[in-house]
Amino acid sequence: EVIAATGPFKTSVEECINSNAGNTAICTGGSNGQGWSIPADITAATGRIGTIITAVNGIITATAAAGGGFSGTETIVLTPIVNGTQIVWNVGGTCLNNPRIC
């Protein structure tokens, strides 16, 4: 559920990057431009989602909410890598040790 919740953030960051010739610097939570808008950060727990933060350079960090087998410290960190005209996502965070969140 946590990884699925990052979908709209990833799509918006990709649109931001594509609209800015590969420049990731302005792709942060709540920012917008012509034809794209990155959702505001989620800072309060909702369901199994603790937080979703889009930091500088489009890096998305999501945490699981405590409960349902999660401690509330599990994270998934998605980093956009621009390779020419393609964007690939590097996956990191503590979720690599807990595949239920990744």
Order of alpha helices (4+ residues) and beta strands (2+ residues): alpha-alpha-beta-beta-beta-beta-beta-beta
